[in-house]
Amino acid sequence: MVTWAEVTRWDSAPLQSAVGEVNAAYNKVIACSDDLRGINTADGWHGTAAGAAATEVNQVIDDLEEYAAEVASLRRSAGDVGDAIGGVMSGVKEVEGLARAHHFTIGGDGGIVDNGPPPDTPEDQKKAVARERATIAAELRDRVSEVLKSATDIDDDFCLVLDRIVSGQTIDATGNDNENTSLAAAGNSGAAMGSLSIPAPPPEGATATQNAAYWATLSEAQRTRLAMDRPELVGPRDGFSAKQRDIANRELIGRERSRLQSERDELQKKINEFPRTGGGGIKLNDQREFDALNAQLGELDKKIKGVDNLDAMIKQDPATPENQKYYLLGIDGHDDGKAILAKGNPDTAAHVASYVPGTTADLATFSDEAARGDRMHLAATRAGADSASVITWLGYDAPDTLLNAGSVSYADDGKQAFDNFQDGLRESHTGAPSHNTAIGHSYGTTLVGHAARDGGLAVNDMVFVASPGVGVGYAHQLNIAPDHVYSTTAEKDVINVTNFPRMPGGEGMSIDPLGPNPVDPQFGGKTFESNRGTTVGGPVELPSVEAHGEYWERTSPSLRGMGSIIAGQQP
């Protein structure tokens, strides 16, 4: 087991410089292949001497094949280990930096030493500070544990390769065809034996902090290799970098497309083989089942088209600037389907917004929601955001109908996933902390509100657009300063018909289970302007469903307001 004191002294430079020397030796060895083929026993030479010569030649060939494999194995392993040590040292640097920043030290055995809070901490803040320090200590322990786990894995793997080389067990060349000797082929076999394994990530359900602690110990090459080889382990992980999550999810979207198509083919087969009468019709008592199958087929077709639309949307020129690239951070075709797409890299952007769509949003319509994200990204840029990322987050099962949208269950079922995602954005971000904004539309505001109310969200601002209620009566109950809570609702949005007033006496909640409309002056947040909204025709000018989706029109003040908030400005 590697100790913390040992791993802090690790240095990849000697191994990385050795790779060049070992590579030079390997190239000299494989250049001998043609010469070996030419020293086989001469034609017409028979007898005891000829047999002895053939045995010696075969032994020379076998020895050189094994030597080529050993050199190639050492070259591959030294390179992989040197690269992996670089990842581990990055993890060490992160842990030690976090410890110093909060007045902790790490002992040689990896133990966390709390050197205490600032001596001038006010008495009434000591309990809160103690809780915060306990959280930081836990994160330090997680990070130290992941560093040591990765370091031990590297040490074990390298020792195994060296043991095989020393004991002559890298490959067995005695069974090879020496008439067609290829030292390069032997080298390829040895290189495969020298490959370094990548430690397994934390178990499913790990926190974003635990995932980030593991990720910090991997080199960039290891991260990319894991994303390509095991995309299902990387694609959905909060706390992993957006670059590799995108690589993984672009592989997974193809798998989801194939799975959905296979499911559709099976369903179509059932429909084609459904029992029919002699006249080719469907028996009356079977009609309901037949109609249900066709309805399922229709839903599958919509979902497949949604996947195709998303796949087409994310195709891009490799030369696209980082701030304009798409990063696919999640894809799941089960049930109504889920997807998470960022415009701009959230790991490097100075301003990061997460947009949560509302009722009826699903995988079939996701590209339409993502188009709203694109418009907010452009609006933020125009508002002065030097670098921005806007994420369309459909990581929950949204209500299918307005009737279902009266239930808090969808928000309660999805709030933890959104909370984890926000934590992951903080963990994977590089450089100075970004300014983060959570934006909800319609029922998406309910989810954002429940997540903020029940756990607090790692965001700087919240924006509620056309909200039916966010689960609290007052802005201060969202665990964020009320002047960082913004709301807007169009005058003719139909949501105004379904929002109910507060209870008599001005109590916090309304008779609506979702809570009062956050544009209510008593709510305590800030509001910003929207267009009046399309009305139903006629002299009464009734509110319309159309107005509920018009907040992202290119010339609307609500879109400009959202862009300003994302950019860290007043709307």
N, C-alpha and C positions, 0 to 999 in steps of 0.2 A: 504494500500500500504506500503510495507516494504521500509525503507529508507537505503541509503548506510551506514550511521552511525550505524544503527541497524545490518545490515547483516555482517559488519566487526567484530561484537562482537559475532556472532553465534559460537556455540561450539557443536559438535555432541557427545562428550564424555558422558554427562549425559543420553541422550537417549539410546546410545549403551549399557551402563552399566545397564540401566533399563530393557532392553530386556531380559536379563538373569533372573531377578527376576520375570518378568511377565510370562516368559516361565515356571518357576517352579510352579507358581500359576495355570497356565493352565493345566499342567500335573496332578496336584492334582484334579482338577475339573473333567477332562474326565475319571479319574480312578473310578469315582462314577457311571458310566453307569450301570454296572452289579448290583450294590446295588439298583439303582432306579427301575430296572425291577423286583426286588424281593419284593418291598413294595406295589405292587398293592393290591387291596382289596382281602381278602382271599376267596377262593371258598366256596359257601354255606352261606355267610354272606349277609343278605338282610335287608332292612328296612331303617329307617331314619338315624340311626347312620352309617350304611354302606355307604349310599349315601354321607353323610357329609365327611366321611373319604376318599372316592374316590375323592371328589372335592378337598380336601386338598392335597392329593397325586398328583393329576394332576397339581395343582398350584405349588407345590414344583418342579415337573419335568419341567414345563414350565419356572419357574424362573431360574432353573439351566441351561436349554438350552440357555436362553437369556444371562445368565451370562457367559457361555462358549463362546458364540458368541462375547460378548463384550470384554472378555479377549483376545480372538484370534485376534479380530480386532485391539485392542490396541497393541498387540505384533507385528502384521504385520506392522501396521502403524508406530510404533516407530522405527522398524528396517529399513523400507523404508526411513523414514524421516532422520534418523541418517546417512544412506548411502548417501542420496541426499544432505544433508548439507555438507558432505565431498566433493562432486562435486562442490557445490557452493563455498566453501572455496578455492578450487583449482583455480576456476575462479577469485576469489578476489585476490589471490596471484599473478596470471599472470598479471592482470590489474595493480596492485600496483608495480610490478616489472618493467613492461613496462614504467609506469609513472616515476618512479625513474630514470631509465636509461636515460630518455630524458628530465629530469628536469621539469616534470609536477607534480602537486599534484591533489588529488581528494577531493572535499569538502564533508561535511557530507550529503549534498543533492544530491550527485552524479555529481555535476558540475565539469568540467575540468578547472583547473587553469594552464595557461602557464606561467611558471616562467622565460621565455625568453631564447634565445640561449646563448651559451658561450660568455662572454664579449669580447673575443679576436677574434671574427669572422671577417675575412677580409671584407672590404666594398664591394668588387666585388662578394662576395659569399652570402651576406645577403638575397637577393631575393630568391635564390635557397634554402637557409636554411629555410626561412619563409615558402616556399611552402612545404618543407619536414615536418616542424612542424605542418602545417595545416593538412597534411595527417595523422600524428601520433595522433593529437587531435581527428580527426574523428574516427580513429580506437579505441581510448580510450572510446569515447562516445558510440560506438557500443558495446564494451565489457561491459561497465557499465550497459547499457540498458539490455543486455542479462542476466547478473547476477541478476539484480533486477527483471526481468520478471520471471526467474526460482525461485528466492527466494519467490516472491509473490505467485506463483503457489503452492510451497511447503506449505507455511503458510496457504493458503486457503484450501488446501486438508486436512491438519492435523486438522484444526479447524472444518471442516465438519465431520470428523471421531469422534472427541471428542464431538461435539454437539450431534451426533446420540447416542453415548454411554451415555452421561449425561441424555438425554431425553428418553432413553429406546427404541430407534427406530432402533437399529442395525438389529434385525430380529423380526418377529412375530411368536412366538413359539406356539401360541394357536391352530393353525391348524394342528400341527404335530400328528402323531400316537404315543401316549405315551406307547402303549403296546410294541413297538419296539424302545424304546428310544436309540439314539446314540448321546451322547454329542460331539463326534468327528465330526459327520456330521454337527452339529450346529456350531462347531468351524470352520469348513471349510467354511461354509457360511459367518461367521463373518470375517474370514481372507480375503475373496474375497472383502468384503465391506471396508476393511482397506487398500486395495492396493493403492499406490500412483500413480497418473497419471504422465505422462512425458510431459513437455511442448512441443508444436509443434515447429518444426524447422522453420527457416526463410522461406519466400515464395520462390517458384521456381524462379531461376534467381538471387538469392542473391549472393554476391561476396564470394570468398573463405575466406576473412577476417570476414565477417558477419557469415558465417557458422562456422568458427573456434571459434568465440566469443561465439556462442550458445553451441557448443560441449564442450567447456571448463567448462561449468557450470554443466555438467552431470557427475555422478559417472560412474565408469567402468561397474557396474551392469546395470545401466540405459542404457548405450550405447549399451550393448550387447542385452538387452531386446528389445530395439527399433529396432535394426538390425534384430532380429528374428521375431518380430511381424509386423514390417512395412518396409520390405527390400527395397521397392520402394522409401522410403524417405531417405535411408542411402546409398544405393549402388552407385548412381551417384554423390554424393556430394563432390566436391572439398573442402578441409579443414577439412573433417572428417578423423578419424584415419584409416589407412590401415587395421588394424585387424578387425574392425567392418564392413568396406566396403566389405571385403572379405567374412565375414559371410553372409551379405545381398546378395551379387552377386552370391554366390553359391546357394542360394535359387532362385534367379531370373533366373539363367541359366536353371534350371529345368522348370520354367514357360515358358521361351522362347522356349525350346525344345518342350513342349506340344503345344504351340501356333502354331509353325511352322508345327508340325505334323498334327494338326487339319486343317490348311490351305492347306496342301498337300492332305489330305483326301478329302476335298471339291473339290479341283481341279481335282483329279483323278476321282471323281464322275461325274464331268462335261464331262471329256474326255470319260468315259465309256458310258455316255448317249448321246453323240454327235450324231446328226441325220446322218444316213447312207442310202445309196441306197439299193435297193433290193438285190444286190449282196454283200452287206456288206462293200462297199467302201465309200469314202467321196466324196460328190459332188464337182466338180471342183471349183465352186464359193465359197465354204465353206472351201477349203483346207488351205487358208492362216490363217483363224481363228483357225483351228484345229492345224496347225503347231505352232502357237503362244502359244496355251495352253500347248502343249508338251514342248516347249522351257521353259515356266515358270515352268513346273514340273521339268525339268532338273536343273534349277537354284535353286529351292527349295531343291532338293535332295543334291546338292552340299553344300548348306547352312546348312542343317541338319547334313550332314557328318562333316562339319566344327565345328559345335557345339559339336558333339560327340567327335571329336578329341581333342578339347579344354577341354572338361569335363574329358576325360581320362588323359590328361596331368596334370591337377591340383590335381588329386587324389594323396594323399601322406600320409606317416606314420606320426601320430601326434607327434612322437618323433623327426621328422626332425628338425635340428637346424634352428633358425630364419633366419640366413643368407642364407639358402638354400631353404626355403619354397617359394611356389607360393602364391601370393596375387592377387586375381581377383578384379580389381578396376573398372571394367565397362563391361557391356554386353548389346547389343541391336541387336535384330535380324531383325529389319525393314530395308527395302530397301536393300542395299548391306551388311548391318550389320556392327557393330562396336564392338570393344573389347579392353580392357586395362588390361595387365597382368604384374605383377612385379615378378622378381626372387630376393628374399631377401626383407626384410621389409624396405621400403623407409623412414619410420618414425624414424628408429633407425640407419640406415646405415650411415657411414661417407662419402661415395661416392655414389651419386645417378645419374643415367643416364636415359634419356628418348629417346627411339629410335622411329622415325616416318618413317614407310614404305612409298613406293611411288606407282607409277602407277600399276594398277591391284590388289592391296592389298584389300582384303575384308574378311568377316567372314569365307568364305569357305576355304581360304588359310591362315588364321591367325596363325594356329599352326606352319606353316613353318616359318613365320616371328618371332614368339616367340622363335623358335629354334635358330635363329640368336641372339636374346637377351640372351639366355642361354650361347652361345659361348662368347659373349662380357663379360658376368658376370665372366666366367672362366678366360678370358684373363685379366680382371681387377685384379682378385685375384692373378694371376701369376705375375702381374706387381707390386704387393705389397699392394693392397688395403686391409686393415685389415678387413673392412666390406664394402660390396658393395650391391647395389640394381640396377638392370637394368630393366627398364620398357619398354615393347613394347606397344606403344601408337597408336592405330588405332581408334582415337576418331573423325575422319572426313571421309567424303566420298571421297575416292581417285579416280582419273580418271580411267575409265575402259579400255581405249585404248591409244596408243601413240598419236593418232590424238587428243584426248581430252586433253592430257597432255600439249598441247601448250597454253591452256587457264589459266589465273591467277585466274579464278573464284573459283576453288576448294580450292586454298590456302586462298583466301580472305574469303570464307565461313567457313573455319576451323580454322583460325588463333586465333580467340578469345577463342575458346574452349581450344586450347593448352596453350595460355597465362594464362587462368584461372587455368588450371591443374598445371602449374608450380607454380603459386601463392599458390595453395592448398598444394603442397609439402612443401613449406616453412612454411606454417601455421601449418601443422600437425606434423612437425618434432620435436622431443624431444632432449634435450641436446644441445650441441654446433652445430652451423649451419653446414650443410653438404656441401660438394663440389659437385655442380650439373652441369651436362653436357647435352646439347641437341644435338642429333645425327639424321641427316636426310639422307635418301637414295633416290636418284632419285628425283621424285616429292616431296618427304617428305622434301628435302632440301628447296624447294620453299616455303612450308608452314612454316618451321622454320624461314626462312629469312623474310617472310612477317610479321610474328608475332613479330620478333625482331625489324624490321624496324618501325613498326607502333605503338608499345606500349612498347617495351623493354621487355626482358624476364628475369625472376629471375633465371639466370644461370650464372655459372662462365666461362664455355667454350662452344663453338659451333663446331660441326664437320659436314662437308658436304661431302658426299660420292657419287660420280658419279652424280654430280649436273648438271641439265639443266639450272641453273640460280636461284638466290635467291632474285630477286627483287630489288637489289641495284647494283651500279657500283663499290663501294669500301667498304672494310671491316668496316671502321670507321662509316659507315651509319647504322650499325646494333646495335648501342647503347651499344657497348661493346668494350673494348680495342682490336685493330686489332691483337695483338700478342696472343689473346685467341680465334682466329678464325682459324680453321684447315680444310684443304680440301685435297682430293685425288681423282684421276681418273685414271683408268688403260689405258695404251696406246692403247689397242685394244678394248676398250669398245665402243659399237656402239653409246653411248651418244656423243662421239667426232664428229660424223658425223652430228648430229642435232644441236650442239652448234655453234653459229655464232660469228664472231669476233666483237670487239668493233666498234663503229662508227668512221669514219675518224677523226683524230685529237685527239684520245684517250679519248673522252668524257666517262662519267661514264657508260652509258648503251650501249648495243649492239643492232643490228637490231632485235634480238630475244626479244619478249615481256617479257620473263622470266628474261632477264638480261644476262650479260657475265658469263662465267664459272669462279667460284671462284679460280680455280687453276691458272688463268691468273696472271702472276707476277704483273701486274698493279693493281690487286684487293687489294693487301696490306696485306693479311693474311699470314698464314704459310701453307706449304704443307707437306705431309708425304707420304711414299712410298707405292705403290701397286705392285702386280705382273703385268707382261705385259698383261696377259689375253689371253684366248683362241681365236684363229683366225678361220675365215672361210677357209676351205681347198683351196689349189691352190697356185701358185707361188706368187700371189699378197699379200697374208696374210691379207685379209680384216678384219675390225673390226666385232665383233660378239655380238649377244644378250646375249650369254652365259657369256661373260666377264662382263656384267653388273651386274651379281649376284654372282660373285666369290670372293667378298671382305671378306667373312666370312669363307673361307676355313681354316682348322685348322692350316696349316703351313704358311699362308699368312702374309706378313709384314703389310698389312693393318689392319688385325685383331689384331696383336700385338700393332700396333700404337693406335688403338681405345682403347684397354685395358689400355695402358699407360696414355692416356688422361683422361679416366674415373677415373683412380687412382691419378690424379692430377700431372702427370709427363709429361715430353716432350716425344713425340713419337720417 
